[in-house]
Amino acid sequence: MLNFSKINIILIYLIFFFIAIFSILNLQNKDNIVIDKKVNLGLDLQGGSYLLLEINSDSLVEEKIQSKVIPIKKLLKDNNLKYENFKIRDKSLTFIIEDVEKFKLLFFSKKENLVNPYIDNYRSFELDYKLSGNNNIEILFSKFGLLTINNSALKQSIEIVRRRIDDVGTKEPTILQRGDKRILVELPGLKDPERIKKLLGKTAQLNFRLVSDNSDFGTEDLMSELGETLKVSKRIVMSGENLIDAQPSIQNQKNEPTVSFTLDRLGSQKFGRATTDNVGKRLAIVLDGKIISAPNINEPITSGKGMISGNFTFQEATDLSLLLRSGALPTPLDVVEERTVGPDLGEDSIRSGIISLIVGFVLVIIFMFFKYKIFGLVANTALIANLLMLVGILTILEATLTLPGIAGIILTVGMAVDANVLIFERIREELKTEKSIIHAFDSGYSKAKITVLDANITTLIAAIILFAFGSGPVKGFAITLGIGIITTLFTAYFLARHLTSMIVLRNNNRDLKI
Amino acid sequence: MIKNINFVSKFKKANFISIIFFILSIFFIIFKGLNYGIDFKGGTLIELRTDITVKASSIRDSLKSMNLGDINVKKFGKDGDYLIKVEQKNANNSNLIPEIKKTLSDNLSAGIEFRRVENVGPKVSSELLESSVIAISLALAAMLFYIWVRFEWQFSVGSIVALFHDVIITLGIFSILSLEINLSIIAAVLTIVGYSMNDTVVIYDRIRENLFKYTKISISDVANLSINETLARTVITSVTTLLALFSIYLLGGEILRGFSFAMILGVIIGTYSSIFVASPILKFFRVSYKTLEKEEKKIEP
């Protein structure tokens, strides 16, 4: 075990230097970056906000099932199927039908089925039905139909969330899908997430509807921001989809912050027609079911440009235009988890983390030196090499360092010497019975090998499971702990062994103690 | 180092103490329960810094008017630093944090700063608890499997009993002292599982080796010999690990304190259990070199 071929030695040190050199990259000056790789600091160290958002697709499912009413009724009528007692429930439609078999055939036809489309990906229809009694039919979304609704809502939400956050202009946000209902948002450096939370908390569904007492589409009572209740037609003149731009502006006469918007071509046409036909009437601007304002239509607006005023502060006007620009969220988003760390707490954490790392490191080094003298130095050299490689690998992977991650490094320092201790103690035992020092060292290394491996694999298993199940900061701990084990094995079995072999071979004739 | 301590003669006494502690821990965990943090219980946590020292009770009083449910305020490290935990009855108030901030700055005549805010909804907290339980169970199962592959089933049983011993007693102490269980404590428990296993494996490896080497002597003597032979290593590794851990505990700041305390407990209990729990079980099963040979024949007929 003490013989190294030249190639082996070169390889060992080459690997070591190649990995260790990456640790230096973290000292690069920000303005003068040679290689753009470094260990990222977690939110708990650099400060920032972590938000976990959940989409709530219930309202969307209700909306979608309602949109099936007309096509289904049409299908029944076109095929002369008699039905009665048609009811719209929360997430399903029920009716009584005479010819169930014929309905089934039509409902599950794969040819040009507009009522119940076949989803190729899942090999399933969008809708499903339940039969109770002989002819009570309940129509609801199939498992995969719900999944499709959910997935497209999630994808769309992520897109909108990204647009809104980019628009606010925070640095390097992370926006990721988590599971099938959640969006993870990380905003490094953000001190107060309240504004972002507010912006993400609004679906921002905007539409323009006429204020009228009677309408073919029916009317509903809506509250305005001023507390006034207005009867508004259910017919939507134009919705936020047709907006291509919105900007805050100051109305000159009253010096009041407003939102100016620009419409696309289709929007301009719709808006132009509606304002031409309804001069003198009031147009309600409805945002998320609440009237922002309901101005009088004084003259036709055909330019495709308009303005919303509603007693805004300038901040409110800015936020509203941002929301309108980014588009509406398909469903409301709930913040189900939030963690925010202020930047000065992050700095404190880094400071105390580094201090405890240095102190722990120095204590271990002193202890090892007193315990093993010259071989203590070997173990300590291996320990320093170990740290450099650990940081090097973290840099190569551009891993995220968290406060528990620093704890993982300190723990690695404490546990890394174990490999060398196991080996040295074994050599001590061998020295008792073995006359040749070289043989004693040799068999010490080979006999301890299995034990060292066994002992480290158990810790590695724990680290892997932590990584798989942990979240955020805990994951950071698992990463440093796991990588620490690998670098420990490398430094103990290659670097330290080579250093030991040099000492032993040079001092073969003298009385060598460990 | 003295290298001939008669550990085996102390097995009975030690096992008795272990069983008492184990039962006591289970008793406390069941009847007193664990003090779950917001990670597992849901709610809001705020780390607050004030520019002049105020009484923790006045913070509590000023929040009482908001009707937030159970409120817990305690000092956190330095003067002027406090940790507020709010049970938060109505989970879906998106304005909660600004409202608390306003109430506090209105009522306390001091400058306040929120250094850390954590808010965990009820759904997420129950998921976190579930995945933590799964993670710990999975870790135990993985260890069991590894030892079963590397050794024989008697060793597997021995090591898993030792692991349960460590995890339960650590949690028991947390229950007795009402210390908070949060995600980082779970990380600590998992690391303890790894560390304790590591310690047990080293002794088991030696026992196996010695069983083959000295086929004539009893398992008690082999266990005693093996524990003594590995004792220096056991002590040195525990010392270096504890040096590192105490350094985190004393200097690593408030956030890491619970984590490092759990680890310190775990390292001490884990070291003890490899000697006094894992080894007696081999004696109980009367493991001998024959057990090992049989197993080997099975694998290579």
Contacts between the chains, C-beta under 8 A, distances in Angstrom:
chain1	res1	chain2	res2	distance
A	44	B	255	7.7
A	52	B	124	6.6
A	54	B	123	7.7
A	194	B	97	6.6
A	194	B	98	5.6
A	197	B	94	6.2
A	198	B	94	7.5
A	201	B	94	5.4
A	334	B	92	6.9
A	334	B	121	7.5
A	335	B	94	6.6
A	335	B	119	7.3
A	335	B	121	7.6
A	336	B	120	8.0
A	336	B	121	4.0
A	336	B	123	5.9
A	336	B	124	4.9
A	337	B	119	6.8
A	337	B	120	5.2
A	337	B	121	6.1
A	337	B	124	4.6
A	338	B	117	6.9
A	338	B	118	6.9
A	338	B	119	4.0
A	338	B	120	7.9
A	339	B	116	7.9
A	339	B	117	7.3
A	339	B	118	4.7
A	339	B	119	7.5
A	340	B	114	7.8
A	340	B	116	6.7
A	340	B	117	4.4
A	340	B	118	7.5
A	341	B	115	7.4
A	341	B	116	5.1
A	342	B	113	7.0
A	342	B	114	6.8
A	342	B	115	4.5
A	342	B	116	6.5
A	344	B	115	6.9
A	345	B	47	6.9
A	345	B	115	4.1
A	345	B	116	5.6
A	348	B	253	6.6
A	349	B	253	5.9
A	349	B	255	6.5
A	352	B	251	6.0
A	352	B	252	5.4
A	352	B	253	3.8
A	352	B	256	7.9
A	353	B	252	6.2
A	353	B	253	7.2
A	353	B	256	7.7
A	355	B	251	5.1
A	356	B	247	4.7
A	356	B	248	4.9
A	356	B	250	7.5
A	356	B	251	3.9
A	356	B	252	4.1
A	356	B	253	8.0
A	356	B	256	7.9
A	357	B	247	7.8
A	359	B	247	4.5
A	359	B	251	5.8
A	360	B	243	6.2
A	360	B	244	4.0
A	360	B	245	7.9
A	360	B	246	8.0
A	360	B	247	3.5
A	360	B	248	6.8
A	361	B	244	7.9
A	363	B	243	4.3
A	363	B	244	7.5
A	363	B	247	6.4
A	364	B	240	4.9
A	364	B	243	5.4
A	364	B	244	6.3
A	367	B	239	6.5
A	367	B	240	6.1
A	367	B	243	6.3
A	368	B	240	7.1
A	371	B	236	6.4
A	403	B	253	7.8
A	403	B	255	6.0
A	403	B	256	6.4
A	404	B	184	5.8
A	404	B	187	6.3
A	404	B	256	7.3
A	404	B	259	6.8
A	406	B	252	7.8
A	407	B	248	5.6
A	407	B	252	6.7
A	407	B	256	5.5
A	407	B	259	6.3
A	407	B	260	7.0
A	410	B	244	4.9
A	410	B	245	7.8
A	410	B	247	6.6
A	410	B	248	5.5
A	410	B	252	7.7
A	411	B	191	7.0
A	411	B	241	7.2
A	411	B	244	5.9
A	411	B	245	7.2
A	411	B	248	7.9
A	411	B	263	7.3
A	413	B	240	8.0
A	413	B	244	5.3
A	414	B	240	4.9
A	414	B	241	3.8
A	414	B	242	7.4
A	414	B	243	6.3
A	414	B	244	3.1
A	414	B	245	6.6
A	415	B	195	7.3
A	415	B	198	7.9
A	415	B	237	7.2
A	415	B	240	7.6
A	415	B	241	5.5
A	415	B	244	7.8
A	417	B	236	7.8
A	417	B	237	7.2
A	417	B	240	5.0
A	418	B	198	7.5
A	418	B	233	7.7
A	418	B	237	4.4
A	418	B	240	7.5
A	418	B	241	7.9
A	421	B	233	5.2
A	421	B	236	4.9
A	421	B	237	5.6
A	421	B	240	7.7
A	422	B	202	6.8
A	422	B	233	5.6
A	425	B	230	7.5
A	425	B	232	5.2
A	425	B	233	4.5
A	425	B	236	7.7
A	428	B	232	7.8
A	429	B	229	6.7
A	450	B	205	6.5
A	451	B	201	7.2
A	451	B	202	5.6
A	451	B	205	4.5
A	451	B	206	7.6
A	454	B	150	6.2
A	454	B	201	4.6
A	454	B	202	7.7
A	454	B	205	6.1
A	455	B	198	4.4
A	455	B	199	7.9
A	455	B	201	5.2
A	455	B	202	5.5
A	456	B	198	7.3
A	457	B	146	6.7
A	458	B	143	6.2
A	458	B	146	6.5
A	458	B	194	5.6
A	458	B	197	3.9
A	458	B	198	5.1
A	458	B	201	5.9
A	459	B	191	7.8
A	459	B	194	3.9
A	459	B	195	6.8
A	459	B	197	7.5
A	459	B	198	5.5
A	460	B	194	7.8
A	461	B	139	6.9
A	461	B	142	4.8
A	461	B	143	6.5
A	461	B	146	6.4
A	461	B	194	6.9
A	462	B	139	5.5
A	462	B	143	7.9
A	462	B	190	5.1
A	462	B	191	6.1
A	462	B	193	5.4
A	462	B	194	3.1
A	462	B	197	7.6
A	463	B	194	7.0
A	465	B	135	5.6
A	465	B	138	5.4
A	465	B	139	4.7
A	465	B	142	6.5
A	465	B	190	6.5
A	466	B	135	6.9
A	466	B	139	8.0
A	466	B	187	6.0
A	466	B	190	5.1
A	466	B	191	7.7
A	468	B	135	7.6
A	469	B	131	5.2
A	469	B	132	7.2
A	469	B	134	6.6
A	469	B	135	3.7
A	469	B	138	7.6
A	470	B	135	7.5
A	470	B	183	7.4
A	470	B	187	6.4
A	471	B	128	7.4
A	471	B	183	7.0
A	473	B	183	7.5
A	473	B	184	7.2
A	474	B	183	5.4
A	474	B	184	6.5
A	474	B	186	7.4
A	474	B	187	4.7
A	477	B	184	7.8
A	477	B	187	5.3
A	477	B	191	8.0
A	478	B	187	7.5
A	481	B	191	6.9
